[in-house]
Amino acid sequence: MKRAGAIVGLASGLAFALATHVEAAEIKVISTGGARAVMTSLVPEFERKSGQKVGIDFGTPGNMRDRLLQGEAADVAVAIAAVLPDLEKAGKITPGTRMEFAASYVGVVVRAGAPKLDVSTPEGVKQAVLMAKTVVLSDPKAGTQLGATFMGVADRLGFGADLRSRTKLILGPGTDVAEAVARGEADLGVTLISEILPVTGAALAGELPPNIMPPTVIHAFLVSGAKDPETAKAFLDFLRSPDARRLIGAKGMKPAAQ
């Protein structure tokens, strides 16, 4: 009887250990920082609905691309279109799983309480820059090209020299740009709206139209070699769900067309 009791106790202990292991397991998501605001809302909602766990790490587009190329393990990646060719060439994207699920438009950030700006036309954007003493942009060395793209737009529209004479580069993502404006280090900045809205002390002064600064389309895909492809695929499905589309819109992004 003692032997039987010991066996039962051992079996119960193993069952508890296995259950604990299952509960502790989670899928890993690597995401571009431009999607931080929306992903930090989507992940808890998915966990609540599915009962699964999700761990998420953020980086600039270049940083997350390099991490995947260097072999960092992940189940799902959230990325911008510019880094996808390198990842596809290296076989990091599971065929048939890549999808668009959101787009982030570009905005002008000012300190909270500052007046709104009319940046709906090229002339309006130029005047906003000329009125500023300092304009903060992301440094391309941080692995994001939005600041460099805006400089190229300014060159095309004829105020590139004016912009460069006022530019302060930030070695970080768009949230760092917004935080620099909130701290008073610059009069305005240009970055993704989704990176402006979460920052305390910063405000969206205006959205740049797509013909001036095209939106950044956000893609998601199953990473090749994912440890939990079933849960990862469920997470990808959730990103296109009505609940996800509602959260995406609430965070300053636009859900992909269906």
N, C-alpha and C positions, 0 to 999 in steps of 0.2 A: 504493500500500500504506500509506503514511504517513497519507494522507487517510482510508482505511478504518479504520486503527487509531485515529485520532483520533475518528472517529464512534462506533466501538465503545466507546472510553473515555468519551465524552460520555454515551452511552446508559447505560452502567454507573453513571456518577455520578448521572444522573437517577433511575435505579431505586433506588439506595441512598438518595438524598434523599427519594424518595417513601416508601420503606419506613420510614425514620426518622420521617417525618411521621406515618405511620399508627400506628407504635408509640407516639409521644408523645401522640397524641390521647387525650382522656379525657372521660367525661361528668361533668357538674357536678351535685351534689346540695346543696340547701339544706335544713337540718334544724332542727327545734325542739330546743333544748338538752336537753329532758327525755328525748330519745332518744339522747343522746350515748353512753352506755355501750354500748347495744346496736348502734348504727350503727358505732361504731369497731371492733366485732367482726365485723359483717356485711360491711362493705366489703372488708376483706382476704380474707375467705372467698370472696366473689364474684369478686374479682380472681384469686384462685388457681384457681378452677374455670373461669372464662370466658376468662382471658387478657386481659381488658379492664381499663382503668384508670378509677378513680373519684376525683374530687376532691370533698371535702365541707366545707361551711362550716356553723357552728352559730350560732344566735341565739335570743333569747326568741321566744315565739309572735308578739308584736306586731312585733318587729324583722324577722323573716323575712317576715311578711305585707307590711310596708311596703316591703321591698326588692323583692319581686315586683311589687307595685303600681306601684312607681317604674320598673319596666322592667328590673331586673337579669336577665340571661340565666341560665337554668338548664335542665337536662334533667329532673330529678326533684325534687320537693319532699316533705318529710316534715313533717306538720303536725298540730295538734290540731283538733278539730271546730269550736271557737269561731271560728277565722279563715277557715274554708272559705267561708261565705256571701259575704264581701267578695271573695275570690279568684274565686269562680264568677261573681259579678256583673260583675267586670272581665274575664272571659274568659280567666283565667290557667290554668284547669284543662282539659286536653284531655278532651272528653266521653267517658264510658265507661271511663276509666282509674283513677278514684278508688277506693281500697280501704282497708279496715281491715286492719292486720296485727299489731297489738300493743296491749296496754293496760298502763298503768303505775299501780299502786296507790299510795296515799298512806301514808307512814309517819312515825314519830317518830324523830328522830335525836338521839343522845347521844354523849358522848365514848367512845372505845373503852375498855372495861373497866368502864363504868358498868352498873348493874343493868338488866335488862329491865323493861319497864313493862307493866302490864295495861291496854291501851287498847281492849279488845274491847267495851266498853260506854260509853255517854255519861258515866256516873258515873266510870268509869276514866279517861277523857280529861280530865274536869274535875279530878280529883285530881292527875293528872300535871302539869297546868298550875299548880295551886295550890302544888305542891311546888317549882316552879321559881322562881328569882329573876328570870331573864331567859329569854324565849322569842323566838327569831329566826324571822322570816318574810320572804319575798320582797316587796319594795315593788312595788305595782301600777305605779308609774312606770317600772319596768324592762321592762314589757310582758308580765308574767305575772300571772294573776289568782288563783293558788292561795292566796296569803296572805290576800287579801281574802275569798276563799270560806271559808277556815277561820274568819276573824273572824265572818262571817255565821253559820256553824254554831254558834260559841260564843254568839252573841247568842240564837240559837234555843234552845240548851240551857241558857241561864241563867247563863253565866259570861263573857259578853262583856266586862264592865267589868274583871273580874279579869285576863283575857287582855291587854286594852289597857294596863293598868298595868304589865305585864311585857314588853311587846313591843318588840323592836328590829328595825327594818326594814332589809333589805339590798337595795341597788340592784343586783340581779343575779339570775341564775338559781338554781335549787335547789342546784346544786353549791356555790355561794357560801354558801348557808345552811348546808350540811353542813360546809364548811370553817371557818365562823365558830364552830360548835360545837366542832369539833376543836381550834381554837386557844384554847378556853376563854372565848370572848366571850359565851357563853350556855349555860344548862344543858341546853336542848333546843331543837329546831326541828321544823317540820313541812314536809315537801316530798315529792316523788316518791321512791319507794324506789329507782328506777333512777338517781336523782341522789345517793343516799346511799352505795350500795355501793361506787362507785369511789373514794371519798374516804378517804385514809389518815388514821387518827386518829379517824374517825367510825364509829359503829356504829348499826345498826337496832335500836331499842328495842322496836318493835312496829308492826304494820300496822293502820291504821284501817279498820274494816269499811265496806263500800260504803254502808250506810245512814247513816253519819256523813259520810264523804267519798267520793263516787263516784270510780271510777278515771278516769284520763285516757286516752281512746282515741286511738291514733296512726294517722293515715291517711297514705297515700302516693299520689302521682299524677304523671302525665306533664304537665310544664309546656307550655303552648301555645307553639309556635315552637321546640321543642327541636331542637338542632342534630343530635343523633344519636338519633332516636326508636327505632330498632331496638335499640340497646344499652340504652337507657333502659327499654324494655318488658321486655327480658331481666332487667334488675335488679329491676323490679317483680315479675316472676314468681318470681325467687329469694327475695324477701321472704316469700313464702307457702310456700316449699319445706320439707321435713322438716329439712334442715340448718339453715335459718334459724330454724325453730320451736325447735330445740334450743338455739341460741345465745340466742334471746330469753328462754327460760326461765332460762338460766344467769345472765342479767344482771338478774334481779329483776323482769322483766316477764312478762306472760302472752300467748301467741300468740292471735290471733283464732280464733274457732270456724270450722271449715270445713264 
